[in-house]
Amino acid sequence: MDAFIDSLLQLLIDWGYLGLFLSALLAGSIIPFSSELVLVALVEIGLNPIFCILAAALGNTAGGMTCYYMGHFGKVEWIERYFKVKQEKIERMRRFLQGKGAMMAFFSFLPFVGELIAIALGFMRSNIWLTTVSMFVGKLIRYIVMLMALQGIISLFN
């Protein structure tokens, strides 16, 4: 399995910006994946950091919107059965988000609860445009901070 993951990561790196977009799309959906490795690798080999951050944020937002649409079009039973998200978690997140609106999509970059936020916003039929913009801004800021932090760590070892 490690060889498959390594091969997939190398393929995504070889694809450049498109590979980064796809890795971020996977990471933003319910599929566990790390787009940060691809981001750092591409910046380290010389690709434009601004374009890398934009590709990652756009891909991750697209992945997050798949979670939104799972909530929007899905039924709780489907989400429980196929994605192993318990109804209690969804209901707890819905209650938490009630009245906070689409701006809560900003926090969809958070590990573990980000997907639940997006799913709950879909269930609540939050404004799609506000949700998308809020989600994009949160993910954009996260990638900027993440790249700066990872580059700082890498520079310590050089």
N, C-alpha and C positions, 0 to 999 in steps of 0.2 A: 504494500500500500504506500509506503514511503517513496518508493521508486516512481509510482504513478503521480503522487503529489509533486515530487521534484520535477518530473517531466512536464507536468501541467504548468507549474510555475515558470519553467524555462520557456515553454511555448508562449505563455502570456508575455513574458519579458521580450521575447523575440518579436512579438507583434507590436511592440511599442505602445503608442497612445491607445490604440484599439484594444490591445491586451489589458492595459490598465483599466480602461472603461469596463471591460467584461469582468475582470477580477473584482472591481468595486461593485458592479451590479450583483455578482454572486454574494459578496460580503454584505450588501445592503438588504438582500432578501433573507429568507429563513435558512438558507444554506450556510453552514459555518465555513468561512473562508477568510484569509488574511490578505487584503489588498495592500496593506502597508509594505509588505516585503517587495511587491512588484513596484510600488511607488518609489521606494528608496533605491532599488536596483536601477530603475530607469534614470533617476536623477544622477546617481553615481556614474552611470556610463555616459552622461552628457546631454540627456534630453532636457528641454526647457522646463524648469520647475513650475512655472506658472501654468503652462499647458498640461503638465502632469497633474497638478492640483485640480485644475478644471475638469480634466478627463475623469479623475477619481471622484470628485464631488458630483458630477453629472451622472456617472454610472451608479454611484451609491444611492443617489436620489431616485434613479429609475428603479433600483432594487427595492428601496423603501416603499415606493409607490406600488410595487407588486403586493406588498403586505397590506397597504391601504385597500387595494382592490380585492384582496382576499376577504377583508372585513366587509367591504361594500357589497360584494356579490355573494359572499359565502354565508353559510349557516354555521352556527356554533358547533353542531354535531360534526360537520366536515372538518372544521379546524381542529377539534379535539381528536378525531380519528386519524386524520392524515398528517397533521403537523404537531401532534402531542402537546397542544396548548390547552390546559384545563379551563373549563368554563368559569371556575371561580376566579382565575387570574384575569380573564377577559372582563368579567363583571367588575372586579376590583379596579381595573384600569379604567373602565368606562365611568365608574363613579368618581374616580380621581380626576378624570378629564372633563367631566360635566361642568359646563360654564367657563372652562378655560379656552375652549375653541381650538381652531386650527393652529394657533401660535404654539401650542404644545408640541407640534411636529418638529420644532427646533431641536427638541431633546431626543429625537429618534436616532441620533448617533450613539446614544448610550448603549453599552453592552448589556445583553440579556433583556432589557425592558424596551429597547428601541423598536423592535419588531412588534411588541405588544401595543405600544403607543400607536404605531401606524395602523395596526389591525383595528384597534378600538376607534380610532378616528374614522376609519372606513365604515364601521358599524354605525357610528353616530352621524354619518353622512356629512362630515365637516366640509367646509368650502374647499373645493379641490385646488383652486388657485392659491389661496392662502396657505393651505397645507403644503403644497409643492414648494412654494417660495420659502416658507419657514423651514421646511426640511432641508432644502438646498443650502440655505445660509448656515444652519447648524452643522451640516456635514462639511461645508467649505471651511469653516473656522476650525473644525476638528482636524481636517487634513493639513491645514497650514501649521497648526500647533504641533501635530504629530510629526510632520516632516522636519520642522525646526528642531524638535526634541531628538529625533532619531539621527539627524545629521550632527547634532552636538555630541551625541554619544559616540558616533562613528569617528568624529574628529579626535576624540580622546585617545583612540587606539591607533591613530596614524602618526 
